[in-house]
Amino acid sequence: MKINYEKIAKEARKTVLRMIFKAQTSHIGSVMSCADIMAVLFEKIDLDRDRFVLSAGWKAAMLYYHLWRKGRITEEELNSYCQPGSKWIGLSEPIHPDIPIAGGSMGLGLPGAVGLALAKKLKGEEGKVYVLLSDGEMQCGTTWESALIASHHKLNSLVVIVDYNKLQAMGETNKILRIEPLVQKWLSFGWHVIHIDGHDYKGIEEAVFNRMESEEFSVVDSKPWLERPKAPVCVIADTIKGKGVSKFEGNNFYHYKNLSDEEYSEALKELNL
């Protein structure tokens, strides 16, 4: 049966919008930019075998939604997002077996994910380790140190997805500290690199899960995947911050701003179209 990723992502956006509005918190632009990636990832991932690390921990509301959708947390836990006394706060913390690494302080998720992948390799365990990074984390030394370690140890169970929306808390990513050419940087660290549209469901699925069988999305350099079967994988996903609501799209004001009643109503109306 064909999976309707668009419907899943739309429901995720609406629910997360409600959660964030109810809590009067922020990071609405960030959670919207990764919604399509997360819709595909969590339809395919096996949380009993695979591990997921949300390094960009401020996107926690989207993670909680998908954990709820997969039956890993209760509806009561989901609805307690950022409510008084709740442990389900706006940054991902290791409060649940499916959240193994704390996220929020940039540059911490990938080191943890490398540790998880190395442990899997040493133990001979099956499964992958998926980690979602922000583009701002491309400015962190821990990211590149971890990239070197992963390549050195041939951690081919490790899959990094960079939510490349070109904006971070205080402005345009490449104006704050230039990270381009991003593809070439990851290649130079010995990774297999795939560059996609982060809102194209087919492209996301092919890049993250079917890359060994697909030629259309699998190569950005001259070396085909089968010549480097033990390299870790970096999927650079071009996204739009705030994707799904026109007022939020590309508007970094909604990185920290909470939503007014009017903004919430307008956004929900657009998502319901």
NORHUSUL-V439539 format. One record per backbone hydrogen bond with DSSP energy under -1.0 kcal/mol. NH is the residue of the N-H (numbers start at 1). CO is the residue of the C=O. Records with the same first field share a line. If there is no record, write none. Layout:
NH: CO ; CO
This chain:
5: 3
8: 4
9: 5
10: 6
11: 7
12: 8
13: 9
14: 10
15: 11
16: 12
17: 13
18: 14
19: 15
20: 16
21: 17
22: 18
23: 19
24: 20
25: 20
27: 255
29: 254
31: 27
32: 28
33: 29
34: 30
38: 34
39: 35
40: 36
41: 37
42: 38
44: 40
45: 41
49: 46
50: 46
51: 128
53: 130
55: 53 ; 132
56: 132
57: 55
59: 56
60: 57
62: 59
63: 59
64: 60
65: 61
66: 62
67: 63
68: 64
69: 65
70: 66
71: 68
72: 67
78: 74
79: 75
81: 78
82: 88
83: 80
86: 83
89: 87
95: 93
99: 96
103: 92
104: 55
108: 105
112: 108
113: 109
114: 110
115: 111
116: 112
117: 113
118: 114
119: 115
120: 116
121: 117
122: 118
123: 119
125: 120
129: 157
130: 51
131: 159
132: 53
133: 161
135: 163
138: 135
139: 136
140: 137
144: 140
145: 141
146: 142
147: 143
148: 144
149: 145
150: 146
151: 147
152: 148
153: 149
154: 151
155: 150
156: 154
158: 155
159: 129
160: 233
161: 131
162: 235
163: 133
164: 162 ; 237
165: 163
168: 171
171: 168
173: 166
175: 172
176: 172
177: 173
185: 181
186: 182
187: 183
188: 184
190: 187
191: 186
192: 232
194: 234
196: 236
198: 238
200: 197
204: 200
205: 201
206: 202
207: 203
208: 204
209: 205
210: 205
213: 210
214: 210
227: 224
228: 225
231: 228
233: 158
234: 192
235: 160
236: 194
237: 162
238: 196
239: 164
242: 29
243: 240
245: 242
248: 245
249: 245
250: 241
251: 248
254: 251
255: 252
257: 253
264: 260
265: 261
266: 262
267: 263
268: 264
269: 265
270: 266
271: 267
272: 268
273: 270
